[in-house]
Amino acid sequence: MKTLDKIPTGKIERASQLVKTGIKVGGNYVAYYGEKMVNPSLNRDKLNENNAEDIYDGLKNLKGSALKVAQMLSMDKSIMPQAYVDKFSLSQFSVPPLSAPLVRKTFKKYLGKYPEELYDSFTPDAMNAASIGQVHKATKDGKNFAVKIQYPGVADSISSDLALVKPFATRMFNLKGKDSEKYFKEVEDKLLEETDYVLELKQSIEVSNWCQRIENLRFPKYYPDLSSEKILTMEWIDGEHLSEFTSHNEDRAKGDKIGQALWDFYMYQMHHLKQVHADPHPGNFLIDAEDKLVAIDFGCIKHVPEAFYIPYFELARPEIIDNPKLFVEKLYELEILRADDSKKESEYFTKIFYELLSLFTKPFHGDYFDFSDEDFFGKIAQMGEEFSKDTQLRKMNGNRGSKHFLYINRTFFGLYNLLHDLKARIDTKSFEKYIA
């Protein structure tokens, strides 16, 4: 794979790259509609493939928050066309890495020594590369290490990337009023946290200690003396990424075992720790030789305030959902309904959130849930498609809902998709034994 000697970090450089990508996508549409005039039965599959490839090619060299968006979108399998999911999934652990000279320069700057001075051996080429950093394998005193190195300039480019995206997002989601700034601030703050490897080291050690009793779940050991604000060193654990495992696994018992560990891990964090690993994509989990789940990335931790936690999970209870008075109360508490809503807006959003929550919270309605249920995921996909075509929704003020929804909903969407890939049958109350 081609390596990179430089990553664009300036606003003009990065904007230019995005403009080039936009021109390519525009050309794809011109070609598509030209062909469709000759062949009216032509579908959008080839257009989606070309657009996905051009967009990904543009983002992969930018890295940072631009590529992080692709990574997040790759988790939305029920909504995104398959061509985008397939291409954007590469951003989870397979993008062009930094060149060896740039890696050496990073080590010298942040640890004061070159890799060969710190380790007995160090792979010059990255083993995996994703949106914010890449991983090398090293050895020292008979131990194997995974060394994560952050791409230069990633933190500095986050604000400028969001400034470029903000006007489009504001129009796309019809965000009205100054209050919409809270959503962009939430995203910016979490992305900046992901570039702070000192914070990630602290979070990794804490979560590993707090969750070590959960069955069939492993964490690597971390090494503070070989880490810094841009370099993070941990124990190397052999295994395959969760997506690689699910691509060939046909043993339902294994899928159930790993899925249960994943569910218990997330529910224990959410209900007991009131903070959660908010980046559940396949690149952040390994499956080891004993079919245990290995959690390997804690850069994105979302803290869940009590004022959000209580009404959020009350809306997962059928007796609340089916009680119109209580249901509306919770929608106001979560800022889904607003005091300045018109009667039409209030009725409209009450209706669509009733439909949405009645479906999306089904895994919490009983003691067991089968995440291989194609009917459940088919209904989620159908609902997403209906929302995307709803012209009335586009006209409504999209500036609604607590800022905490952004990462908590992303977490559950990602968790559901991972459990679906595993075809896991889950005991939804199992996590409670760890709290007791």
FITOR-277356 format. One line per 8 residues: number of its first residue (from 1); their letters; for each residue z, x, y of C-alpha. Coordinates in pm, 1 decimal. Layout:
NUM	A	Z:X:Y; ...;
END
This chain:
1	MKTLDKIP	0.0:0.0:0.0; -84.8:119.2:349.8; 212.9:253.4:545.7; 286.5:213.8:917.0; 344.6:500.7:1159.9; 417.6:268.6:1452.4; 530.3:-91.1:1510.6; 431.5:-272.3:1834.6;
9	TGKIERAS	753.1:-340.4:2028.8; 636.2:-415.3:2385.1; 577.1:-774.3:2495.2; 214.3:-706.7:2592.9; 138.3:-522.5:2267.6; 286.5:-799.9:2055.5; 123.9:-1076.8:2259.8; -213.9:-902.6:2221.6;
17	QLVKTGIK	-173.2:-896.6:1844.1; -93.8:-1269.8:1842.4; -396.0:-1344.2:2064.3; -623.5:-1154.5:1820.9; -480.9:-1361.0:1536.6; -539.4:-1681.9:1732.9; -904.1:-1587.8:1789.1; -953.1:-1532.1:1414.6;
25	VGGNYVAY	-794.6:-1868.9:1332.3; -1019.3:-2035.4:1593.7; -1321.4:-1877.0:1425.8; -1209.5:-2015.8:1089.9; -1202.0:-2368.6:1235.5; -1550.8:-2329.2:1385.8; -1685.3:-2215.2:1046.7; -1504.2:-2498.7:866.7;
33	YGEKMVNP	-1638.9:-2775.6:1089.8; -1986.7:-2622.1:1077.0; -1980.6:-2638.1:695.2; -1833.6:-2987.8:700.4; -2129.8:-3117.4:899.7; -2353.3:-3006.5:612.0; -2107.5:-3103.3:336.6; -1885.2:-3400.0:444.7;
41	SLNRDKLN	-1685.9:-3385.5:118.6; -1555.8:-3033.8:197.6; -1173.5:-3017.5:180.1; -939.9:-2792.3:382.6; -840.4:-2558.4:96.7; -1066.3:-2271.2:204.0; -967.3:-2320.4:570.1; -598.6:-2304.4:474.4;
49	ENNAEDIY	-656.2:-1988.1:269.2; -841.7:-1814.0:552.4; -589.8:-1918.7:816.9; -292.5:-1818.0:600.2; -445.6:-1475.5:535.2; -531.7:-1410.4:900.6; -193.5:-1529.6:1030.6; -3.4:-1325.1:773.5;
57	DGLKNLKG	-215.4:-1015.1:840.4; -134.4:-1049.0:1211.0; 238.3:-1095.8:1157.9; 298.4:-832.4:889.7; 232.9:-542.1:1125.0; 453.1:-693.2:1397.4; 748.6:-729.7:1157.7; 1079.3:-846.2:1306.9;
65	SALKVAQM	1124.6:-1204.6:1423.0; 749.1:-1277.2:1403.3; 743.8:-1198.7:1031.4; 1081.3:-1369.7:986.3; 915.0:-1697.1:1087.6; 661.2:-1654.5:806.6; 946.4:-1581.6:566.4; 1125.9:-1902.0:669.5;
73	LSMDKSIM	807.9:-2110.9:643.4; 741.9:-1980.2:290.7; 1056.7:-2166.8:180.2; 914.6:-2504.2:292.4; 716.9:-2566.1:-26.4; 730.3:-2943.2:5.6; 570.7:-2941.0:351.7; 349.5:-2632.2:388.4;
81	PQAYVDKF	2.9:-2618.0:223.4; 17.7:-2403.2:-91.6; -211.8:-2136.6:56.8; 45.5:-2069.9:331.2; 337.4:-2068.0:85.5; 160.0:-1817.0:-140.3; 65.9:-1581.1:142.8; 384.6:-1610.8:349.2;
89	SLSQFSVP	597.9:-1553.8:37.1; 483.5:-1189.7:49.4; 702.6:-1150.9:360.0; 1010.9:-1183.9:138.3; 980.7:-836.2:-11.8; 620.1:-711.3:-3.4; 485.8:-605.8:338.4; 342.3:-271.9:464.2;
97	PLSAPLVR	632.4:-21.7:477.2; 712.7:248.6:729.9; 558.9:590.7:667.1; 778.5:869.2:525.7; 788.1:1066.1:858.8; 912.8:758.7:1044.1; 1181.3:701.7:778.2; 1300.7:1063.2:813.9;
105	KTFKKYLG	1311.7:1025.2:1191.6; 1526.4:710.5:1157.6; 1774.9:891.1:930.8; 1805.7:1185.8:1165.9; 1865.1:956.0:1462.5; 2126.7:726.2:1305.8; 2302.6:938.7:1043.2; 2244.4:1283.3:1194.0;
113	KYPEELYD	2079.0:1417.1:878.8; 1755.4:1384.7:685.3; 1761.6:1190.8:354.1; 1741.2:1504.4:140.6; 2056.0:1634.5:311.3; 2251.4:1319.5:220.7; 2125.4:1240.8:-130.7; 2032.2:1435.5:-442.3;
121	SFTPDAMN	1703.9:1240.5:-450.7; 1535.9:989.5:-221.5; 1208.3:801.0:-277.4; 981.0:872.0:22.0; 799.4:543.0:-36.4; 981.3:209.9:-0.6; 1059.9:13.8:-316.3; 1050.9:-314.7:-119.3;
129	AASIGQVH	968.3:-401.2:241.4; 1038.0:-730.0:422.2; 1062.9:-870.4:775.6; 1341.5:-662.5:931.8; 1383.7:-361.9:701.3; 1271.1:-183.5:387.1; 1456.2:-49.7:82.1; 1442.1:298.2:-72.2;
137	KATKDGKN	1606.8:421.1:-391.7; 1833.9:726.6:-380.0; 2070.5:912.6:-612.8; 2387.5:1110.1:-546.5; 2648.4:1243.6:-790.0; 2495.9:1044.6:-1077.4; 2498.2:713.8:-886.2; 2195.4:507.4:-785.8;
145	FAVKIQYP	2175.9:365.1:-434.2; 1964.4:107.7:-252.6; 1916.5:227.0:105.7; 1798.9:-34.4:355.7; 1636.1:100.7:672.2; 1567.9:-118.4:974.3; 1228.8:-105.5:1141.6; 1237.9:61.9:1485.8;
153	GVADSISS	1235.6:-171.4:1784.4; 1301.8:-491.7:1588.5; 1608.8:-590.7:1791.2; 1436.7:-510.0:2120.8; 1137.3:-733.4:2042.9; 1330.8:-1049.5:1944.1; 1376.6:-1187.4:2295.0; 1013.6:-1123.2:2392.2;
161	DLALVKPF	887.6:-1281.7:2065.9; 1092.1:-1594.9:2129.3; 971.2:-1608.1:2488.6; 613.9:-1613.9:2355.2; 692.1:-1888.3:2102.8; 911.0:-2104.3:2326.9; 636.2:-2288.4:2525.1; 453.9:-2383.1:2203.2;
169	ATRMFNLK	774.1:-2494.9:2027.4; 880.0:-2700.3:2330.9; 551.4:-2891.7:2326.3; 527.6:-2916.4:1947.3; 875.3:-3069.8:1909.0; 868.0:-3251.5:2245.1; 1190.5:-3089.0:2364.4; 1295.4:-3238.9:2697.4;
177	GKDSEKYF	1570.3:-3132.6:2935.6; 1765.7:-2811.7:2989.6; 1982.9:-2878.5:2686.0; 1699.0:-2762.7:2456.1; 1788.1:-2403.7:2543.0; 2077.4:-2422.5:2291.2; 1831.5:-2422.8:1999.3; 1648.0:-2111.0:2116.4;
185	KEVEDKLL	1980.0:-1937.9:2188.2; 2102.9:-2017.0:1836.8; 1790.5:-1864.5:1680.2; 1802.0:-1558.9:1906.4; 2170.8:-1496.0:1834.6; 2124.1:-1518.8:1456.9; 1817.9:-1293.0:1461.3; 2003.9:-1034.7:1667.2;
193	EETDYVLE	2294.5:-1048.9:1421.5; 2050.6:-970.8:1140.6; 1958.2:-646.9:1316.2; 2324.5:-535.6:1333.3; 2380.6:-347.0:1008.1; 2741.2:-268.1:1101.8; 2805.8:-643.7:1107.4; 2608.7:-693.8:785.8;
201	LKQSIEVS	2814.6:-424.3:612.0; 3136.7:-601.3:715.4; 3005.3:-943.3:606.7; 2876.3:-806.0:276.5; 3212.0:-655.9:180.9; 3403.3:-968.0:289.6; 3184.4:-1218.5:103.0; 3176.1:-996.0:-207.4;
209	NWCQRIEN	3555.5:-993.4:-215.6; 3597.9:-1363.7:-141.3; 3342.5:-1480.6:-401.5; 3401.1:-1229.8:-681.9; 3565.6:-1489.4:-911.3; 3253.9:-1708.0:-933.8; 3109.1:-1688.5:-1285.3; 2769.6:-1526.3:-1348.3;
217	LRFPKYYP	2754.7:-1392.5:-992.4; 2742.8:-1023.5:-895.6; 2745.5:-822.8:-576.3; 2656.2:-458.5:-516.4; 2918.6:-211.2:-397.9; 2872.0:-95.3:-37.3; 2912.2:255.3:109.4; 3025.8:265.2:475.9;
225	DLSSEKIL	3008.6:646.0:492.5; 2633.7:632.0:416.3; 2564.2:343.3:653.4; 2513.0:298.6:1028.3; 2385.7:37.8:1275.1; 2029.1:75.6:1138.2; 2087.3:203.3:782.0; 2277.7:20.2:506.4;
233	TMEWIDGE	2358.5:182.1:171.5; 2468.3:-11.1:-135.4; 2477.1:18.9:-513.0; 2135.6:-4.4:-679.1; 2128.7:-290.8:-930.5; 1833.1:-321.0:-1165.8; 1682.3:-667.6:-1183.6; 1390.0:-883.3:-1080.6;
241	HLSEFTSH	1367.6:-1104.7:-776.2; 1445.9:-1468.1:-840.7; 1083.4:-1573.5:-783.0; 965.1:-1316.7:-1040.5; 1219.6:-1449.1:-1291.4; 1121.3:-1814.3:-1244.3; 750.7:-1729.9:-1278.3; 797.8:-1649.5:-1648.5;
249	NEDRAKGD	1129.4:-1804.0:-1756.7; 1099.1:-2092.0:-2005.6; 1463.6:-2095.0:-2118.5; 1629.9:-2396.1:-1954.0; 1976.7:-2269.8:-2048.5; 1918.1:-1950.0:-1848.1; 1790.9:-2150.0:-1552.3; 2097.8:-2375.1:-1570.7;
257	KIGQALWD	2334.7:-2077.4:-1589.6; 2182.8:-1897.9:-1289.9; 2140.5:-2221.2:-1094.6; 2505.6:-2314.0:-1147.9; 2616.0:-1976.2:-1016.3; 2390.4:-2024.8:-712.8; 2522.6:-2376.8:-644.9; 2887.0:-2274.0:-688.8;
265	FYMYQMHH	2832.9:-1975.2:-459.3; 2693.8:-2192.4:-180.7; 2938.4:-2479.5:-217.5; 3236.4:-2242.1:-225.3; 3118.9:-2080.0:96.8; 3044.4:-2409.9:266.5; 3353.9:-2606.0:165.1; 3614.8:-2330.9:144.0;
273	LKQVHADP	3505.5:-2038.9:362.3; 3335.7:-2263.1:621.1; 3065.6:-1999.8:654.2; 2752.2:-1957.3:450.7; 2474.8:-1715.2:355.4; 2205.1:-1889.9:561.0; 1895.4:-1710.2:430.1; 1842.6:-1841.3:74.9;
281	HPGNFLID	1497.8:-1712.6:-12.6; 1400.6:-1546.2:-344.9; 1388.2:-1196.2:-194.3; 1764.2:-1206.0:-132.7; 1858.2:-1262.1:-497.6; 1806.7:-1061.0:-814.8; 1849.9:-1158.0:-1179.7; 2002.3:-874.3:-1383.5;
289	AEDKLVAI	1962.3:-788.2:-1753.9; 2249.0:-1024.0:-1846.7; 2088.1:-1313.1:-1656.4; 2348.0:-1297.9:-1382.2; 2269.0:-1378.5:-1022.1; 2293.0:-1084.2:-779.2; 2328.2:-1161.7:-406.9; 2200.6:-865.2:-204.8;
297	DFGCIKHV	2165.4:-957.7:162.8; 2429.3:-1083.8:407.3; 2263.0:-1025.7:741.6; 2244.8:-1397.2:822.1; 2585.5:-1567.5:794.5; 2630.4:-1904.8:962.5; 2984.4:-2011.2:1055.8; 3040.7:-2386.0:1023.9;
305	PEAFYIPY	3279.1:-2534.3:1284.3; 3508.7:-2814.4:1164.1; 3371.1:-3054.9:1426.0; 3027.1:-3023.5:1262.3; 3139.0:-2983.0:900.4; 3333.2:-3312.2:878.6; 3067.2:-3559.4:1000.0; 2786.9:-3361.3:833.2;
313	FELARPEI	2935.9:-3398.4:485.6; 3063.9:-3748.2:551.9; 2696.1:-3839.7:586.4; 2646.1:-3718.1:229.2; 2867.9:-4002.7:103.7; 2690.4:-4330.0:9.7; 2978.7:-4541.4:142.4; 2924.1:-4389.4:489.0;
321	IDNPKLFV	2543.2:-4399.9:475.5; 2547.0:-4767.1:372.3; 2800.9:-4870.0:637.0; 2591.2:-4930.9:954.4; 2886.1:-4895.4:1194.4; 3020.7:-4570.5:1043.0; 2668.8:-4433.1:996.6; 2586.5:-4472.1:1366.1;
329	EKLYELEI	2922.9:-4318.6:1464.9; 2843.1:-4005.6:1264.1; 2493.8:-3983.3:1416.4; 2653.5:-3971.9:1761.7; 2909.8:-3711.4:1649.9; 2625.7:-3490.1:1527.7; 2424.3:-3543.8:1848.4; 2138.0:-3707.9:1657.7;
337	LRADDSKK	2182.4:-4017.3:1872.7; 2231.0:-3957.8:2244.8; 2410.1:-4157.6:2512.9; 2089.6:-4166.9:2719.4; 1873.4:-4305.4:2433.8; 1690.1:-4628.7:2497.1; 1748.5:-4918.1:2254.9; 1409.0:-4841.9:2101.6;
345	ESEYFTKI	1492.8:-4472.8:2052.1; 1834.5:-4551.4:1904.9; 1692.1:-4799.3:1653.4; 1403.7:-4568.6:1564.6; 1615.6:-4259.1:1493.7; 1883.8:-4458.5:1311.6; 1614.3:-4588.9:1077.0; 1444.3:-4257.6:1002.2;
353	FYELLSLF	1772.9:-4070.2:954.0; 1895.9:-4341.8:721.1; 1582.8:-4292.3:508.4; 1606.7:-3914.3:530.6; 1976.4:-3880.9:447.4; 1968.3:-4144.6:171.3; 1715.9:-3920.7:-5.0; 1818.8:-3566.4:90.5;
361	TKPFHGDY	2188.5:-3611.4:2.6; 2122.4:-3745.7:-349.0; 2248.9:-3428.2:-520.1; 2593.6:-3503.9:-371.2; 2609.0:-3864.6:-493.5; 2717.4:-3788.5:-849.7; 2877.4:-3526.5:-1073.9; 2545.0:-3389.8:-1202.4;
369	FDFSDEDF	2196.9:-3340.9:-1061.4; 1872.5:-3224.3:-1220.5; 1679.4:-3011.8:-970.8; 1372.0:-3015.2:-1194.8; 1325.8:-3381.3:-1092.4; 968.0:-3388.1:-961.0; 1013.2:-3743.0:-830.4; 1293.5:-3627.9:-595.5;
377	FGKIAQMG	1092.1:-3338.0:-452.5; 777.5:-3549.8:-440.4; 956.6:-3802.6:-221.2; 1077.9:-3524.8:10.8; 718.7:-3397.7:41.9; 589.5:-3749.6:103.2; 852.1:-3811.6:371.4; 764.5:-3483.7:541.4;
385	EEFSKDTQ	396.2:-3580.2:542.7; 475.8:-3922.6:690.0; 684.2:-3765.5:967.6; 404.4:-3519.9:1050.6; 162.0:-3810.9:1100.0; 405.4:-4033.3:1290.0; 260.8:-4056.2:1643.0; 571.2:-4240.9:1765.1;
393	LRKMNGNR	793.3:-3950.1:1657.1; 589.1:-3706.8:1866.9; 647.9:-3916.3:2178.0; 1026.6:-3930.2:2135.5; 1257.2:-3671.7:2292.7; 1293.2:-3409.7:2018.7; 1593.4:-3255.9:2192.4; 1855.6:-3405.0:1961.4;
401	GSKHFLYI	2095.5:-3290.9:1693.8; 2366.0:-3024.3:1702.0; 2241.3:-2666.0:1720.7; 2420.4:-2608.3:1388.7; 2158.5:-2820.4:1210.4; 1901.6:-2540.9:1246.9; 2062.2:-2299.9:1000.5; 2262.4:-2545.0:787.5;
409	NRTFFGLY	1956.1:-2758.3:711.3; 1752.1:-2443.7:654.0; 2019.1:-2331.3:407.5; 2010.6:-2652.4:205.6; 1631.2:-2671.6:213.3; 1612.6:-2316.4:75.5; 1888.5:-2379.7:-181.1; 1717.6:-2693.2:-312.1;
417	NLLHDLKA	1387.5:-2505.6:-351.3; 1549.5:-2216.2:-539.6; 1725.0:-2459.7:-775.2; 1396.9:-2645.6:-824.2; 1221.2:-2318.7:-914.7; 1499.3:-2252.5:-1168.5; 1468.2:-2610.9:-1302.6; 1846.8:-2609.2:-1295.4;
425	RIDTKSFE	2070.7:-2894.1:-1410.2; 2385.5:-2869.2:-1202.0; 2748.3:-2974.5:-1229.3; 2792.0:-3053.9:-860.4; 3173.2:-3043.5:-874.8; 3207.3:-2712.7:-1064.6; 3277.4:-2509.0:-749.5; 3603.1:-2698.3:-692.2;
433	KYIA	3782.3:-2495.6:-963.1; 3744.4:-2181.8:-752.2; 3901.8:-2350.8:-450.2; 4194.5:-2477.9:-656.7;
END
